[in-house]
């Protein structure tokens, strides 16, 4: 794992909030493990998949902005679902 992610030794979930973070985590995985973790595709199509490596759940989701009223209602619902999924996996 990268130096940045190694600073969190007890991580259980990594939420990739937006396309850029999905690309970043895939780059890190490719460099360290030789493969990507999250498949290419539209976030709404891949977000329901279960992507686990070394007991860490990787969740592709949408970017949260400072003004949540500017995010489409359907995306706000999906972000909430993704956070709930993360909390259940981490048993929070």
Protein Blocks (a to p, Z undefined) as FASTA:
>chain_A
ZZklmmmmmbcbdcdedjklmmmmmmmmmmmnopafbdcddfklmmmpccdeehiacddd
ddddfblmlpcfklmmmmmmmmmmmmmmnoZZ
